Amino acid sequence: METPWDWITVIIFAGLVTRFLHQSSKPEAGDDSMWHYLVPCIGCAVTNWLGNEGWELAAVGALAATLGFIAYFLGPVGRGRKH
């Protein structure tokens, strides 16, 4: 945990793990698929690698794509979620 990219991606990953555990403990089955968690986890790894290798602009783009994916597939924004 030496760079800001390490901290940013670990915080996002911890949030994904927390959300997954919260959703999996509900008695009713949600519409989240395991793929909806795997893709942003890989996005965090790619973002961290790009940032640590000095590709800051690419890392920012990967981070934005990862956060967009999370907002659309796991958040209240996309997929016609009913509140």
PDB file of N, CA, C and O in Angstrom:
ATOM      1  N   MET A   1       0.836  -1.165   0.000  1.00  0.00           N
ATOM      2  CA  MET A   1       0.000   0.000   0.000  1.00  0.00           C
ATOM      3  C   MET A   1       0.889   1.239   0.000  1.00  0.00           C
ATOM      4  O   MET A   1       1.011   1.951   0.996  1.00  0.00           O
ATOM      5  N   GLU A   2       1.502   1.464  -1.153  1.00  0.00           N
ATOM      6  CA  GLU A   2       2.460   2.558  -1.264  1.00  0.00           C
ATOM      7  C   GLU A   2       1.987   3.718  -2.124  1.00  0.00           C
ATOM      8  O   GLU A   2       2.473   4.838  -1.968  1.00  0.00           O
ATOM      9  N   THR A   3       1.058   3.472  -3.017  1.00  0.00           N
ATOM     10  CA  THR A   3       0.630   4.529  -3.929  1.00  0.00           C
ATOM     11  C   THR A   3      -0.848   4.849  -3.703  1.00  0.00           C
ATOM     12  O   THR A   3      -1.574   4.057  -3.102  1.00  0.00           O
ATOM     13  N   PRO A   4      -1.285   5.999  -4.179  1.00  0.00           N
ATOM     14  CA  PRO A   4      -2.724   6.314  -4.090  1.00  0.00           C
ATOM     15  C   PRO A   4      -3.587   5.300  -4.841  1.00  0.00           C
ATOM     16  O   PRO A   4      -4.726   5.039  -4.453  1.00  0.00           O
ATOM     17  N   TRP A   5      -3.045   4.734  -5.911  1.00  0.00           N
ATOM     18  CA  TRP A   5      -3.804   3.741  -6.679  1.00  0.00           C
ATOM     19  C   TRP A   5      -4.072   2.500  -5.843  1.00  0.00           C
ATOM     20  O   TRP A   5      -5.138   1.895  -5.958  1.00  0.00           O
ATOM     21  N   ASP A   6      -3.125   2.116  -5.007  1.00  0.00           N
ATOM     22  CA  ASP A   6      -3.349   0.981  -4.110  1.00  0.00           C
ATOM     23  C   ASP A   6      -4.525   1.261  -3.187  1.00  0.00           C
ATOM     24  O   ASP A   6      -5.411   0.421  -3.032  1.00  0.00           O
ATOM     25  N   TRP A   7      -4.534   2.434  -2.579  1.00  0.00           N
ATOM     26  CA  TRP A   7      -5.590   2.791  -1.638  1.00  0.00           C
ATOM     27  C   TRP A   7      -6.947   2.903  -2.320  1.00  0.00           C
ATOM     28  O   TRP A   7      -7.945   2.391  -1.813  1.00  0.00           O
ATOM     29  N   ILE A   8      -6.985   3.569  -3.462  1.00  0.00           N
ATOM     30  CA  ILE A   8      -8.257   3.768  -4.171  1.00  0.00           C
ATOM     31  C   ILE A   8      -8.873   2.433  -4.565  1.00  0.00           C
ATOM     32  O   ILE A   8     -10.057   2.194  -4.329  1.00  0.00           O
ATOM     33  N   THR A   9      -8.067   1.565  -5.164  1.00  0.00           N
ATOM     34  CA  THR A   9      -8.618   0.296  -5.657  1.00  0.00           C
ATOM     35  C   THR A   9      -8.969  -0.654  -4.515  1.00  0.00           C
ATOM     36  O   THR A   9      -9.938  -1.404  -4.626  1.00  0.00           O
ATOM     37  N   VAL A  10      -8.217  -0.642  -3.433  1.00  0.00           N
ATOM     38  CA  VAL A  10      -8.547  -1.497  -2.290  1.00  0.00           C
ATOM     39  C   VAL A  10      -9.842  -1.028  -1.631  1.00  0.00           C
ATOM     40  O   VAL A  10     -10.644  -1.854  -1.197  1.00  0.00           O
ATOM     41  N   ILE A  11     -10.055   0.272  -1.549  1.00  0.00           N
ATOM     42  CA  ILE A  11     -11.304   0.793  -0.974  1.00  0.00           C
ATOM     43  C   ILE A  11     -12.499   0.386  -1.837  1.00  0.00           C
ATOM     44  O   ILE A  11     -13.536  -0.021  -1.313  1.00  0.00           O
ATOM     45  N   ILE A  12     -12.352   0.496  -3.151  1.00  0.00           N
ATOM     46  CA  ILE A  12     -13.439   0.083  -4.048  1.00  0.00           C
ATOM     47  C   ILE A  12     -13.688  -1.419  -3.925  1.00  0.00           C
ATOM     48  O   ILE A  12     -14.836  -1.859  -3.861  1.00  0.00           O
ATOM     49  N   PHE A  13     -12.615  -2.201  -3.891  1.00  0.00           N
ATOM     50  CA  PHE A  13     -12.743  -3.648  -3.756  1.00  0.00           C
ATOM     51  C   PHE A  13     -13.429  -4.004  -2.439  1.00  0.00           C
ATOM     52  O   PHE A  13     -14.292  -4.882  -2.414  1.00  0.00           O
ATOM     53  N   ALA A  14     -13.060  -3.337  -1.344  1.00  0.00           N
ATOM     54  CA  ALA A  14     -13.700  -3.599  -0.049  1.00  0.00           C
ATOM     55  C   ALA A  14     -15.189  -3.274  -0.110  1.00  0.00           C
ATOM     56  O   ALA A  14     -16.007  -3.981   0.480  1.00  0.00           O
ATOM     57  N   GLY A  15     -15.538  -2.211  -0.818  1.00  0.00           N
ATOM     58  CA  GLY A  15     -16.953  -1.883  -0.991  1.00  0.00           C
ATOM     59  C   GLY A  15     -17.698  -2.952  -1.779  1.00  0.00           C
ATOM     60  O   GLY A  15     -18.845  -3.273  -1.466  1.00  0.00           O
ATOM     61  N   LEU A  16     -17.052  -3.500  -2.793  1.00  0.00           N
ATOM     62  CA  LEU A  16     -17.671  -4.579  -3.569  1.00  0.00           C
ATOM     63  C   LEU A  16     -17.882  -5.828  -2.720  1.00  0.00           C
ATOM     64  O   LEU A  16     -18.931  -6.468  -2.790  1.00  0.00           O
ATOM     65  N   VAL A  17     -16.885  -6.164  -1.926  1.00  0.00           N
ATOM     66  CA  VAL A  17     -17.000  -7.339  -1.054  1.00  0.00           C
ATOM     67  C   VAL A  17     -18.123  -7.133  -0.037  1.00  0.00           C
ATOM     68  O   VAL A  17     -18.915  -8.040   0.214  1.00  0.00           O
ATOM     69  N   THR A  18     -18.183  -5.942   0.540  1.00  0.00           N
ATOM     70  CA  THR A  18     -19.234  -5.645   1.514  1.00  0.00           C
ATOM     71  C   THR A  18     -20.610  -5.736   0.875  1.00  0.00           C
ATOM     72  O   THR A  18     -21.535  -6.298   1.461  1.00  0.00           O
ATOM     73  N   ARG A  19     -20.746  -5.186  -0.323  1.00  0.00           N
ATOM     74  CA  ARG A  19     -22.043  -5.240  -1.000  1.00  0.00           C
ATOM     75  C   ARG A  19     -22.414  -6.677  -1.350  1.00  0.00           C
ATOM     76  O   ARG A  19     -23.570  -7.074  -1.206  1.00  0.00           O
ATOM     77  N   PHE A  20     -21.438  -7.456  -1.810  1.00  0.00           N
ATOM     78  CA  PHE A  20     -21.705  -8.847  -2.144  1.00  0.00           C
ATOM     79  C   PHE A  20     -22.179  -9.615  -0.912  1.00  0.00           C
ATOM     80  O   PHE A  20     -23.158 -10.359  -0.984  1.00  0.00           O
ATOM     81  N   LEU A  21     -21.498  -9.441   0.210  1.00  0.00           N
ATOM     82  CA  LEU A  21     -21.902 -10.142   1.430  1.00  0.00           C
ATOM     83  C   LEU A  21     -23.278  -9.679   1.904  1.00  0.00           C
ATOM     84  O   LEU A  21     -24.077 -10.487   2.378  1.00  0.00           O
ATOM     85  N   HIS A  22     -23.551  -8.404   1.779  1.00  0.00           N
ATOM     86  CA  HIS A  22     -24.859  -7.886   2.180  1.00  0.00           C
ATOM     87  C   HIS A  22     -25.961  -8.463   1.301  1.00  0.00           C
ATOM     88  O   HIS A  22     -26.999  -8.891   1.806  1.00  0.00           O
ATOM     89  N   GLN A  23     -25.744  -8.477   0.000  1.00  0.00           N
ATOM     90  CA  GLN A  23     -26.746  -8.997  -0.927  1.00  0.00           C
ATOM     91  C   GLN A  23     -26.943 -10.502  -0.757  1.00  0.00           C
ATOM     92  O   GLN A  23     -28.062 -10.999  -0.881  1.00  0.00           O
ATOM     93  N   SER A  24     -25.867 -11.225  -0.474  1.00  0.00           N
ATOM     94  CA  SER A  24     -25.985 -12.680  -0.368  1.00  0.00           C
ATOM     95  C   SER A  24     -26.650 -13.108   0.935  1.00  0.00           C
ATOM     96  O   SER A  24     -27.088 -14.253   1.044  1.00  0.00           O
ATOM     97  N   SER A  25     -26.738 -12.228   1.918  1.00  0.00           N
ATOM     98  CA  SER A  25     -27.377 -12.588   3.183  1.00  0.00           C
ATOM     99  C   SER A  25     -28.878 -12.333   3.169  1.00  0.00           C
ATOM    100  O   SER A  25     -29.575 -12.700   4.115  1.00  0.00           O
ATOM    101  N   LYS A  26     -29.382 -11.706   2.106  1.00  0.00           N
ATOM    102  CA  LYS A  26     -30.815 -11.444   2.020  1.00  0.00           C
ATOM    103  C   LYS A  26     -31.565 -12.732   1.697  1.00  0.00           C
ATOM    104  O   LYS A  26     -31.087 -13.554   0.914  1.00  0.00           O
ATOM    105  N   PRO A  27     -32.735 -12.906   2.297  1.00  0.00           N
ATOM    106  CA  PRO A  27     -33.480 -14.145   2.029  1.00  0.00           C
ATOM    107  C   PRO A  27     -34.017 -14.225   0.596  1.00  0.00           C
ATOM    108  O   PRO A  27     -34.086 -15.313   0.026  1.00  0.00           O
ATOM    109  N   GLU A  28     -34.397 -13.089   0.013  1.00  0.00           N
ATOM    110  CA  GLU A  28     -34.897 -13.117  -1.362  1.00  0.00           C
ATOM    111  C   GLU A  28     -33.711 -13.060  -2.326  1.00  0.00           C
ATOM    112  O   GLU A  28     -32.702 -12.404  -2.064  1.00  0.00           O
ATOM    113  N   ALA A  29     -33.858 -13.744  -3.412  1.00  0.00           N
ATOM    114  CA  ALA A  29     -32.773 -13.783  -4.401  1.00  0.00           C
ATOM    115  C   ALA A  29     -32.738 -12.479  -5.171  1.00  0.00           C
ATOM    116  O   ALA A  29     -33.755 -12.040  -5.709  1.00  0.00           O
ATOM    117  N   GLY A  30     -31.570 -11.862  -5.224  1.00  0.00           N
ATOM    118  CA  GLY A  30     -31.403 -10.635  -5.989  1.00  0.00           C
ATOM    119  C   GLY A  30     -31.148 -10.944  -7.447  1.00  0.00           C
ATOM    120  O   GLY A  30     -31.026 -12.107  -7.831  1.00  0.00           O
ATOM    121  N   ASP A  31     -31.067  -9.909  -8.255  1.00  0.00           N
ATOM    122  CA  ASP A  31     -30.805 -10.114  -9.671  1.00  0.00           C
ATOM    123  C   ASP A  31     -29.339  -9.882 -10.013  1.00  0.00           C
ATOM    124  O   ASP A  31     -28.983  -9.769 -11.186  1.00  0.00           O
ATOM    125  N   ASP A  32     -28.491  -9.810  -8.996  1.00  0.00           N
ATOM    126  CA  ASP A  32     -27.057  -9.659  -9.230  1.00  0.00           C
ATOM    127  C   ASP A  32     -26.443 -11.004  -9.582  1.00  0.00           C
ATOM    128  O   ASP A  32     -26.727 -12.021  -8.949  1.00  0.00           O
ATOM    129  N   SER A  33     -25.608 -10.989 -10.591  1.00  0.00           N
ATOM    130  CA  SER A  33     -24.885 -12.182 -10.997  1.00  0.00           C
ATOM    131  C   SER A  33     -23.446 -12.088 -10.487  1.00  0.00           C
ATOM    132  O   SER A  33     -22.951 -10.996 -10.208  1.00  0.00           O
ATOM    133  N   MET A  34     -22.798 -13.209 -10.370  1.00  0.00           N
ATOM    134  CA  MET A  34     -21.405 -13.213  -9.945  1.00  0.00           C
ATOM    135  C   MET A  34     -20.541 -12.419 -10.926  1.00  0.00           C
ATOM    136  O   MET A  34     -19.537 -11.825 -10.534  1.00  0.00           O
ATOM    137  N   TRP A  35     -20.930 -12.410 -12.191  1.00  0.00           N
ATOM    138  CA  TRP A  35     -20.182 -11.642 -13.202  1.00  0.00           C
ATOM    139  C   TRP A  35     -20.230 -10.149 -12.917  1.00  0.00           C
ATOM    140  O   TRP A  35     -19.308  -9.412 -13.266  1.00  0.00           O
ATOM    141  N   HIS A  36     -21.303  -9.711 -12.286  1.00  0.00           N
ATOM    142  CA  HIS A  36     -21.424  -8.290 -11.966  1.00  0.00           C
ATOM    143  C   HIS A  36     -20.416  -7.857 -10.913  1.00  0.00           C
ATOM    144  O   HIS A  36     -20.185  -6.661 -10.739  1.00  0.00           O
ATOM    145  N   TYR A  37     -19.822  -8.795 -10.217  1.00  0.00           N
ATOM    146  CA  TYR A  37     -18.783  -8.480  -9.240  1.00  0.00           C
ATOM    147  C   TYR A  37     -17.386  -8.777  -9.790  1.00  0.00           C
ATOM    148  O   TYR A  37     -16.423  -8.096  -9.438  1.00  0.00           O
ATOM    149  N   LEU A  38     -17.277  -9.772 -10.636  1.00  0.00           N
ATOM    150  CA  LEU A  38     -15.973 -10.151 -11.191  1.00  0.00           C
ATOM    151  C   LEU A  38     -15.409  -9.056 -12.090  1.00  0.00           C
ATOM    152  O   LEU A  38     -14.219  -8.749 -12.015  1.00  0.00           O
ATOM    153  N   VAL A  39     -16.234  -8.476 -12.924  1.00  0.00           N
ATOM    154  CA  VAL A  39     -15.767  -7.456 -13.870  1.00  0.00           C
ATOM    155  C   VAL A  39     -15.171  -6.241 -13.149  1.00  0.00           C
ATOM    156  O   VAL A  39     -14.071  -5.820 -13.505  1.00  0.00           O
ATOM    157  N   PRO A  40     -15.855  -5.657 -12.143  1.00  0.00           N
ATOM    158  CA  PRO A  40     -15.217  -4.513 -11.475  1.00  0.00           C
ATOM    159  C   PRO A  40     -14.001  -4.897 -10.639  1.00  0.00           C
ATOM    160  O   PRO A  40     -13.112  -4.069 -10.442  1.00  0.00           O
ATOM    161  N   CYS A  41     -13.939  -6.119 -10.149  1.00  0.00           N
ATOM    162  CA  CYS A  41     -12.736  -6.560  -9.430  1.00  0.00           C
ATOM    163  C   CYS A  41     -11.541  -6.606 -10.376  1.00  0.00           C
ATOM    164  O   CYS A  41     -10.439  -6.196 -10.011  1.00  0.00           O
ATOM    165  N   ILE A  42     -11.758  -7.101 -11.580  1.00  0.00           N
ATOM    166  CA  ILE A  42     -10.696  -7.091 -12.586  1.00  0.00           C
ATOM    167  C   ILE A  42     -10.373  -5.650 -12.977  1.00  0.00           C
ATOM    168  O   ILE A  42      -9.210  -5.310 -13.195  1.00  0.00           O
ATOM    169  N   GLY A  43     -11.396  -4.808 -13.064  1.00  0.00           N
ATOM    170  CA  GLY A  43     -11.175  -3.395 -13.359  1.00  0.00           C
ATOM    171  C   GLY A  43     -10.314  -2.721 -12.302  1.00  0.00           C
ATOM    172  O   GLY A  43      -9.470  -1.888 -12.632  1.00  0.00           O
ATOM    173  N   CYS A  44     -10.517  -3.070 -11.034  1.00  0.00           N
ATOM    174  CA  CYS A  44      -9.678  -2.525  -9.957  1.00  0.00           C
ATOM    175  C   CYS A  44      -8.232  -2.985 -10.115  1.00  0.00           C
ATOM    176  O   CYS A  44      -7.306  -2.196  -9.927  1.00  0.00           O
ATOM    177  N   ALA A  45      -8.033  -4.252 -10.458  1.00  0.00           N
ATOM    178  CA  ALA A  45      -6.682  -4.766 -10.642  1.00  0.00           C
ATOM    179  C   ALA A  45      -5.980  -4.071 -11.805  1.00  0.00           C
ATOM    180  O   ALA A  45      -4.810  -3.703 -11.698  1.00  0.00           O
ATOM    181  N   VAL A  46      -6.688  -3.894 -12.905  1.00  0.00           N
ATOM    182  CA  VAL A  46      -6.110  -3.226 -14.076  1.00  0.00           C
ATOM    183  C   VAL A  46      -5.812  -1.764 -13.765  1.00  0.00           C
ATOM    184  O   VAL A  46      -4.756  -1.252 -14.138  1.00  0.00           O
ATOM    185  N   THR A  47      -6.736  -1.092 -13.085  1.00  0.00           N
ATOM    186  CA  THR A  47      -6.525   0.302 -12.697  1.00  0.00           C
ATOM    187  C   THR A  47      -5.294   0.434 -11.816  1.00  0.00           C
ATOM    188  O   THR A  47      -4.465   1.318 -12.032  1.00  0.00           O
ATOM    189  N   ASN A  48      -5.171  -0.431 -10.834  1.00  0.00           N
ATOM    190  CA  ASN A  48      -4.024  -0.394  -9.931  1.00  0.00           C
ATOM    191  C   ASN A  48      -2.724  -0.633 -10.690  1.00  0.00           C
ATOM    192  O   ASN A  48      -1.738   0.069 -10.466  1.00  0.00           O
ATOM    193  N   TRP A  49      -2.717  -1.602 -11.569  1.00  0.00           N
ATOM    194  CA  TRP A  49      -1.505  -1.906 -12.324  1.00  0.00           C
ATOM    195  C   TRP A  49      -1.115  -0.728 -13.216  1.00  0.00           C
ATOM    196  O   TRP A  49       0.050  -0.332 -13.251  1.00  0.00           O
ATOM    197  N   LEU A  50      -2.086  -0.172 -13.934  1.00  0.00           N
ATOM    198  CA  LEU A  50      -1.795   0.966 -14.809  1.00  0.00           C
ATOM    199  C   LEU A  50      -1.269   2.157 -14.005  1.00  0.00           C
ATOM    200  O   LEU A  50      -0.299   2.800 -14.407  1.00  0.00           O
ATOM    201  N   GLY A  51      -1.905   2.446 -12.880  1.00  0.00           N
ATOM    202  CA  GLY A  51      -1.455   3.560 -12.054  1.00  0.00           C
ATOM    203  C   GLY A  51      -0.066   3.355 -11.491  1.00  0.00           C
ATOM    204  O   GLY A  51       0.735   4.289 -11.458  1.00  0.00           O
ATOM    205  N   ASN A  52       0.228   2.158 -11.051  1.00  0.00           N
ATOM    206  CA  ASN A  52       1.542   1.870 -10.487  1.00  0.00           C
ATOM    207  C   ASN A  52       2.643   1.844 -11.541  1.00  0.00           C
ATOM    208  O   ASN A  52       3.814   2.055 -11.223  1.00  0.00           O
ATOM    209  N   GLU A  53       2.279   1.591 -12.775  1.00  0.00           N
ATOM    210  CA  GLU A  53       3.267   1.566 -13.858  1.00  0.00           C
ATOM    211  C   GLU A  53       3.479   2.946 -14.480  1.00  0.00           C
ATOM    212  O   GLU A  53       4.266   3.087 -15.416  1.00  0.00           O
ATOM    213  N   GLY A  54       2.789   3.959 -13.971  1.00  0.00           N
ATOM    214  CA  GLY A  54       2.979   5.311 -14.470  1.00  0.00           C
ATOM    215  C   GLY A  54       2.028   5.737 -15.574  1.00  0.00           C
ATOM    216  O   GLY A  54       2.201   6.809 -16.155  1.00  0.00           O
ATOM    217  N   TRP A  55       1.057   4.943 -15.868  1.00  0.00           N
ATOM    218  CA  TRP A  55       0.072   5.258 -16.904  1.00  0.00           C
ATOM    219  C   TRP A  55      -1.150   5.911 -16.251  1.00  0.00           C
ATOM    220  O   TRP A  55      -2.241   5.342 -16.260  1.00  0.00           O
ATOM    221  N   GLU A  56      -0.962   7.105 -15.685  1.00  0.00           N
ATOM    222  CA  GLU A  56      -2.009   7.743 -14.898  1.00  0.00           C
ATOM    223  C   GLU A  56      -3.280   8.019 -15.693  1.00  0.00           C
ATOM    224  O   GLU A  56      -4.381   7.775 -15.200  1.00  0.00           O
ATOM    225  N   LEU A  57      -3.143   8.521 -16.911  1.00  0.00           N
ATOM    226  CA  LEU A  57      -4.323   8.829 -17.710  1.00  0.00           C
ATOM    227  C   LEU A  57      -5.124   7.562 -18.029  1.00  0.00           C
ATOM    228  O   LEU A  57      -6.353   7.559 -17.955  1.00  0.00           O
ATOM    229  N   ALA A  58      -4.422   6.502 -18.380  1.00  0.00           N
ATOM    230  CA  ALA A  58      -5.101   5.225 -18.641  1.00  0.00           C
ATOM    231  C   ALA A  58      -5.734   4.688 -17.365  1.00  0.00           C
ATOM    232  O   ALA A  58      -6.815   4.101 -17.408  1.00  0.00           O
ATOM    233  N   ALA A  59      -5.067   4.884 -16.232  1.00  0.00           N
ATOM    234  CA  ALA A  59      -5.612   4.421 -14.957  1.00  0.00           C
ATOM    235  C   ALA A  59      -6.878   5.187 -14.603  1.00  0.00           C
ATOM    236  O   ALA A  59      -7.837   4.602 -14.098  1.00  0.00           O
ATOM    237  N   VAL A  60      -6.889   6.485 -14.862  1.00  0.00           N
ATOM    238  CA  VAL A  60      -8.091   7.285 -14.604  1.00  0.00           C
ATOM    239  C   VAL A  60      -9.234   6.805 -15.502  1.00  0.00           C
ATOM    240  O   VAL A  60     -10.376   6.715 -15.052  1.00  0.00           O
ATOM    241  N   GLY A  61      -8.937   6.500 -16.753  1.00  0.00           N
ATOM    242  CA  GLY A  61      -9.960   5.979 -17.657  1.00  0.00           C
ATOM    243  C   GLY A  61     -10.493   4.629 -17.204  1.00  0.00           C
ATOM    244  O   GLY A  61     -11.700   4.389 -17.239  1.00  0.00           O
ATOM    245  N   ALA A  62      -9.595   3.747 -16.780  1.00  0.00           N
ATOM    246  CA  ALA A  62     -10.021   2.434 -16.285  1.00  0.00           C
ATOM    247  C   ALA A  62     -10.832   2.575 -15.009  1.00  0.00           C
ATOM    248  O   ALA A  62     -11.804   1.849 -14.800  1.00  0.00           O
ATOM    249  N   LEU A  63     -10.431   3.510 -14.156  1.00  0.00           N
ATOM    250  CA  LEU A  63     -11.176   3.747 -12.918  1.00  0.00           C
ATOM    251  C   LEU A  63     -12.578   4.273 -13.226  1.00  0.00           C
ATOM    252  O   LEU A  63     -13.553   3.840 -12.613  1.00  0.00           O
ATOM    253  N   ALA A  64     -12.678   5.197 -14.168  1.00  0.00           N
ATOM    254  CA  ALA A  64     -13.984   5.735 -14.556  1.00  0.00           C
ATOM    255  C   ALA A  64     -14.867   4.636 -15.144  1.00  0.00           C
ATOM    256  O   ALA A  64     -16.059   4.567 -14.843  1.00  0.00           O
ATOM    257  N   ALA A  65     -14.287   3.780 -15.978  1.00  0.00           N
ATOM    258  CA  ALA A  65     -15.057   2.673 -16.560  1.00  0.00           C
ATOM    259  C   ALA A  65     -15.516   1.700 -15.475  1.00  0.00           C
ATOM    260  O   ALA A  65     -16.645   1.210 -15.513  1.00  0.00           O
ATOM    261  N   THR A  66     -14.652   1.425 -14.524  1.00  0.00           N
ATOM    262  CA  THR A  66     -14.996   0.511 -13.433  1.00  0.00           C
ATOM    263  C   THR A  66     -16.119   1.091 -12.584  1.00  0.00           C
ATOM    264  O   THR A  66     -17.080   0.392 -12.261  1.00  0.00           O
ATOM    265  N   LEU A  67     -16.002   2.363 -12.225  1.00  0.00           N
ATOM    266  CA  LEU A  67     -17.049   2.997 -11.424  1.00  0.00           C
ATOM    267  C   LEU A  67     -18.359   3.098 -12.196  1.00  0.00           C
ATOM    268  O   LEU A  67     -19.436   2.952 -11.618  1.00  0.00           O
ATOM    269  N   GLY A  68     -18.270   3.349 -13.505  1.00  0.00           N
ATOM    270  CA  GLY A  68     -19.472   3.373 -14.329  1.00  0.00           C
ATOM    271  C   GLY A  68     -20.156   2.019 -14.379  1.00  0.00           C
ATOM    272  O   GLY A  68     -21.382   1.933 -14.308  1.00  0.00           O
ATOM    273  N   PHE A  69     -19.364   0.961 -14.501  1.00  0.00           N
ATOM    274  CA  PHE A  69     -19.912  -0.393 -14.504  1.00  0.00           C
ATOM    275  C   PHE A  69     -20.608  -0.691 -13.180  1.00  0.00           C
ATOM    276  O   PHE A  69     -21.705  -1.249 -13.152  1.00  0.00           O
ATOM    277  N   ILE A  70     -19.951  -0.311 -12.084  1.00  0.00           N
ATOM    278  CA  ILE A  70     -20.535  -0.543 -10.758  1.00  0.00           C
ATOM    279  C   ILE A  70     -21.852   0.225 -10.623  1.00  0.00           C
ATOM    280  O   ILE A  70     -22.846  -0.319 -10.142  1.00  0.00           O
ATOM    281  N   ALA A  71     -21.854   1.483 -11.048  1.00  0.00           N
ATOM    282  CA  ALA A  71     -23.069   2.296 -10.935  1.00  0.00           C
ATOM    283  C   ALA A  71     -24.199   1.717 -11.775  1.00  0.00           C
ATOM    284  O   ALA A  71     -25.353   1.720 -11.346  1.00  0.00           O
ATOM    285  N   TYR A  72     -23.880   1.220 -12.964  1.00  0.00           N
ATOM    286  CA  TYR A  72     -24.935   0.725 -13.846  1.00  0.00           C
ATOM    287  C   TYR A  72     -25.447  -0.650 -13.417  1.00  0.00           C
ATOM    288  O   TYR A  72     -26.656  -0.858 -13.321  1.00  0.00           O
ATOM    289  N   PHE A  73     -24.540  -1.581 -13.161  1.00  0.00           N
ATOM    290  CA  PHE A  73     -24.957  -2.957 -12.900  1.00  0.00           C
ATOM    291  C   PHE A  73     -25.216  -3.267 -11.433  1.00  0.00           C
ATOM    292  O   PHE A  73     -25.986  -4.179 -11.129  1.00  0.00           O
ATOM    293  N   LEU A  74     -24.598  -2.538 -10.522  1.00  0.00           N
ATOM    294  CA  LEU A  74     -24.781  -2.837  -9.101  1.00  0.00           C
ATOM    295  C   LEU A  74     -25.468  -1.718  -8.336  1.00  0.00           C
ATOM    296  O   LEU A  74     -25.979  -1.937  -7.237  1.00  0.00           O
ATOM    297  N   GLY A  75     -25.484  -0.539  -8.902  1.00  0.00           N
ATOM    298  CA  GLY A  75     -26.073   0.596  -8.213  1.00  0.00           C
ATOM    299  C   GLY A  75     -27.524   0.815  -8.580  1.00  0.00           C
ATOM    300  O   GLY A  75     -28.105   0.054  -9.354  1.00  0.00           O
ATOM    301  N   PRO A  76     -28.102   1.858  -8.020  1.00  0.00           N
ATOM    302  CA  PRO A  76     -29.506   2.148  -8.288  1.00  0.00           C
ATOM    303  C   PRO A  76     -29.746   2.850  -9.617  1.00  0.00           C
ATOM    304  O   PRO A  76     -30.890   3.159  -9.949  1.00  0.00           O
ATOM    305  N   VAL A  77     -28.687   3.108 -10.384  1.00  0.00           N
ATOM    306  CA  VAL A  77     -28.821   3.902 -11.597  1.00  0.00           C
ATOM    307  C   VAL A  77     -29.385   3.085 -12.753  1.00  0.00           C
ATOM    308  O   VAL A  77     -30.317   3.531 -13.422  1.00  0.00           O
ATOM    309  N   GLY A  78     -28.850   1.926 -12.993  1.00  0.00           N
ATOM    310  CA  GLY A  78     -29.171   1.195 -14.206  1.00  0.00           C
ATOM    311  C   GLY A  78     -30.079   0.001 -14.031  1.00  0.00           C
ATOM    312  O   GLY A  78     -30.552  -0.299 -12.935  1.00  0.00           O
ATOM    313  N   ARG A  79     -30.307  -0.667 -15.137  1.00  0.00           N
ATOM    314  CA  ARG A  79     -31.063  -1.904 -15.248  1.00  0.00           C
ATOM    315  C   ARG A  79     -32.490  -1.793 -14.743  1.00  0.00           C
ATOM    316  O   ARG A  79     -33.088  -2.795 -14.351  1.00  0.00           O
ATOM    317  N   GLY A  80     -33.039  -0.594 -14.747  1.00  0.00           N
ATOM    318  CA  GLY A  80     -34.452  -0.446 -14.391  1.00  0.00           C
ATOM    319  C   GLY A  80     -34.783  -0.905 -12.980  1.00  0.00           C
ATOM    320  O   GLY A  80     -35.831  -1.516 -12.768  1.00  0.00           O
ATOM    321  N   ARG A  81     -33.945  -0.636 -12.039  1.00  0.00           N
ATOM    322  CA  ARG A  81     -34.190  -1.053 -10.653  1.00  0.00           C
ATOM    323  C   ARG A  81     -35.405  -0.345 -10.088  1.00  0.00           C
ATOM    324  O   ARG A  81     -35.651   0.829 -10.364  1.00  0.00           O
ATOM    325  N   LYS A  82     -36.143  -1.072  -9.304  1.00  0.00           N
ATOM    326  CA  LYS A  82     -37.313  -0.504  -8.635  1.00  0.00           C
ATOM    327  C   LYS A  82     -36.925  -0.220  -7.195  1.00  0.00           C
ATOM    328  O   LYS A  82     -36.354  -1.070  -6.511  1.00  0.00           O
ATOM    329  N   HIS A  83     -37.243   0.988  -6.744  1.00  0.00           N
ATOM    330  CA  HIS A  83     -36.854   1.375  -5.383  1.00  0.00           C
ATOM    331  C   HIS A  83     -37.944   1.090  -4.419  1.00  0.00           C
ATOM    332  O   HIS A  83     -37.796   1.351  -3.225  1.00  0.00           O
TER     333      HIS A  83
END
